[in-house]
């Protein structure tokens, strides 16, 4: 068994280089966004103005609020956020949240603010949450981060049927040059898309069972041998120090369960008191192209970060190639992929 790794990985579950927005800066941004309508409203209520002037000021308030919403929904940053170098983006894709999710976020925030007690309770949650997400962010699936380049739009893709078993021995069909968009960072590389033949292959041959790593193989990591088969010699080192030889289908989660046809999958339980890891969060296996992972529709998502620091989202149902030395984050946990060959 290998010694516990000391590779630094953010406890937030966000890709390396992506940092949550400081609470002080978020408060300042909120105040900046509200100062214009607040001043105009005070003038309307306190000054003795003609009806036409009052209507004009009210229109200015509405215009400002629409501008703030438009900048936050489509550009990921309101005027206040731009000044404080913050962004509000989708947790799973690193893209602007759009009008619907922004509306959910703002309505929840406004309702909590009116109750006062709810606002104080949410501030306590913000201080304790590893990603500084309040109830408004959790419900909207958003997160406030320090300003950085936005992820590119997600391209159209094919997905495997949700109830189809994943075969670790079948080679998925992959269009040439296909790439996944990256959350909060440039794309890391091509992704494999599952073939419809996966289900048929799994039904006929089943998945190979994962064998525990031997002490010899777990303690030695050697360079990739020339001409070695890419389906051999892979292992995953979890953040709790466990080293897993990957020769078949592996399912990871708080209480992972296989789908029909995945009875031979190795089930790896991950202790997670914060419940950021789903019951069946991540699938991992090998084929003729090497090691791959697939997010199994988890709540908090999975992210691949390669050795250069570039990150790629693992969209539910997509098989994503994992190069040697890469880190896969799932919830607030992670694993490192290694290649070891006996010789």
N, C-alpha and C positions, 0 to 999 in steps of 0.2 A: 504494500500500500504506500503510495507516495505521501510525502509530508504535505501538510496543509499549505496551500499556495498563499503567497502574499501579494498577488497581483491586485493593485488598487482598482476597485470598481465602485462607482457612485452608489450610495445606499438609496438614492432616489429611484433607481431603476431606469433613469434616463440615460441616453447614449453619452459616452465620455465627451467632454467639451460642452455639454448642455447644462446650464445651471439655472436653478429656480430663481425667480425674482425676489429680492429682499422685501420683507414686509414694509419697511419704512418707505422704500421707493414706490411700492404699490399704493400705499396710503397717500403719498404726495401726488401721484398720478391721478388718483380719484378726486382729490381736492382741486387739482388744476382743471379737470374736466367739468367740475361742478361750479367753479367760481364765476364763469360767464353767465349761465342762467340764474345763479343765485343773486348776482348784482342786479341783473335786469328785473328780476322778480321783486327785489326790494324797492327798486325805483317805481315799479307799477303799483305796489301796495302803499308806498309812503308819499309819493309826490302827487300833487293835484294836477293831473294831466288831462287833456281833452281825450275823447273817446278814440279818435284816430291815432293818437300817439300810443295809447294803451294797446290797441290792436297791433300796431307796428312792433312794439316791444315783445308782445306775445308771439308774433310770427318769428321774430329774431330768436327767441328762446327755442321754439320748435325747430327752426333751421339749424341751430347749433347742436341740439340733441341728435338730429338726423345725421349731421356731419360726423359727430362722435361715433354714432353707431355704424355709419358707412365705413369709416376708417378702421374701426375695430373688427367688423364682420368680414370685410374684404381685404384689408391690409394688415391685419393682426395687431394693430396698435392705434389707440386713440391719440389725440393730441397730447394729453398728459403722459401717456405711455411713451410716446416718441421722445418727449423731453427727458423722461427718466430712463430711456434706453431699455424699455421692456416690451414684451410681446405676449399676447394671449393666443395660444394655438391649440389644436386638437392633440390630445395625449397620444393617440394611436398613429397619427399621420404627420404631425408637425406642420399642418396647413392652417390657414385662417379658418375660424370656426363657422363663418357664415351667419346669416340672419337668424335662422331657427335656433341654433344653439346659443347664439348671443342673447336672444330673447329669453330663453330659459334661464340663462345665467343672471341676467339683469333683473328679471321678475323675482327669482328666488332671493337675490341680494336685497332688493327693495322690500320684500315681505319680511325678511329677517331684521332689516334696519328699523322698520316700523314697530316691531315688537320689542326692540331694545334688548330684551333678555336673549332672544334668538341671535342677535348680532354679537353679543358678548360670548355666547356659547360657541359661535362659529369662529370668533377670533381665537378662542382657546384651541379649537381644532386646527386652525391654520398654523398656530405655533408648534403643535405637536406632529402634524402630518409631515412625512419625509419630503413630499413634493410641494408642501405649502398649499394644498388644495382644501378649500372650504366646501360646504355643501353645494354652493352654486357651481363650483368647478366640477365636483364629482358628478352632479346630475347632468351637466352639459358635456362632460367628457373633455374638459379643457384644462390647461395648465398655464400658469404665467411664468415665463422664462426671461432671462436676460437676452437682449436683442442679438439676433444672428440671422444668417441667410435662411430664408424659408425653404422647405422641401419642395421639389417640383410636383406638379399635379400627378395623380396616380393614373397610369394608362389603363385602357381596357384590358381585361385578362379573363382567361378561362379558369374555372375552379372545379375541383373534384366534387362529386356528390357528397353531401354532408354525412350520409349514412354509409358511405363506401369504406371498407377497411383499407388501411394503408399498408402496402407491402414494402418491406425493407429490401427485398431482393429484386424487384422489378425496376427496370431503368425507365424513368419518366421521360415523356416526350418533351423536348425543349426547342422552341423556335430560336433560330440563329440570331444572336445580338439582342435577345429580349432582356430588358432590365427592369428592376423594380425601383420605384421612387424611394428616396431616403427621408426618414423623419429627422428634421433639424440638421441635416448634413448632406454633402454630395453623395451620389450613388456609389455603393461599394462594388457592384459587379452584377453579372447575370444571375438570373434566378431560374430554377427549373419549374416547369408547370406540369402537374400530374397528368398522365395519360389515362383515357378511359379504360385501358387494359389493366390498370392497377387492380381493380376489383376482381376481374376474372383471374388474374395471376394469383392473388391472395387466396381466392376461393379454391383454386386447384392445388396450390403447393403449400400455402400457409406461410407464416413468417418464421424465420429461424430464431431459436431461443438464444438470448444473451448468456454467455458463460462468464462467471466471475473472473476478474483478472488474476493471474498468478503473481506471486511476489516478485519473480524475476522480471516479468513484463511491466509491472507497475513501477518498478524502480529504475527502469532504463528507457531513455528516449533517444533514438538514433535518427540521423538524417534519412530522408526518403531514398530507398534504393532504386537504382536505374532499372526501369522496366517492371517495377513491382506493381501488382494489381491494386487499383485504387479502392477496391472493396475490402482490403485487408489492412490490419495494423492500426486501426483507429481506436481512440479512447477519449473519454470525457472526464475531466477533473472538476468536481463540484466545489462550490465555495465552502462546503463543510469538510473538505479534504478527501472525500470518497473519489476513487478512480475507477471508472467503469469501462471495461473493454466492450466496444460496440461492434458486434458481428451480426446482429439482427435488429428487430424492431424494439425500441425502448420507449416507454411512456413515463413522463415525469409529471408530478403534481402532488397536491396534499393527500389525495386518495385516488390515484389513477385507476381507470377501468378501461379495458379494451372494447372495441366495437365487435360485432359479429365478424368472425374471420380473423380476429387478432388474439385468439386464445393463448398463443405461444409468446406473446409480447412480454418482455421483462418490465415489471412494474416497480418504479423507483419513487418512494415516498419522500417528499421534501417537507421538513418541519418549517412551518411559517405561521407564527402567532399573529402576525398582522393581517393574514389572509389576503396578501397581494397575489399569491399564487393560486390558480384555480385548481379544482379537484383533478381534472385531467388537463394540464396546461400545455404540454409540449410533447411532440413525437420526434424521435430521432432514429436514424437508420443509415445503412450504407447500400450503395449499388455500384454499378460499373463506372460511375462518374465520381465516386467518393462518398463522403459523409454529407447528409442533408438533415434539415430540421423542418418541422411543420407545426405552426401554432394551431391548437385544436379548439379555436373559438374562445380563447381565454378572455377574462374580464379586463385585465391590465396589459395584455399584449406581450409580444416578444420582439427582441431586437438583436440583430447580428452586427457586431463591431469587429472589423478586420484589423490586421496588424498595423495598418497605416492610420487607424483612428476613424476611418469612414464607417458610418452606420447605415444599416438597411432594415426597414421594418419587415417582420415576418407576418404577412397578412394571413388570416385564417384560411386554411385549405390550400395554401401555396407551399410547395416544397422549395426550400432555399438552400443552395449549395453553401457549405461551410468550409472555407480554406483552413489549412493547418495553422494553428496559433491564434485563431479567432476566438472571440468571447461572445456567448449567447446569453443575453439578459432575459429573464422571465420573472415578471413581478419585481420584487426587491431582491431576487436571487440571481445567480449566474453560474455558468460553467465555461471552462476553457477546453477547446478541442486540440488534441495532440495526435501525432502519428508516431507509432513505435513499431519497429520491424526487427524480428529476431534474426540473428546472423552469427 
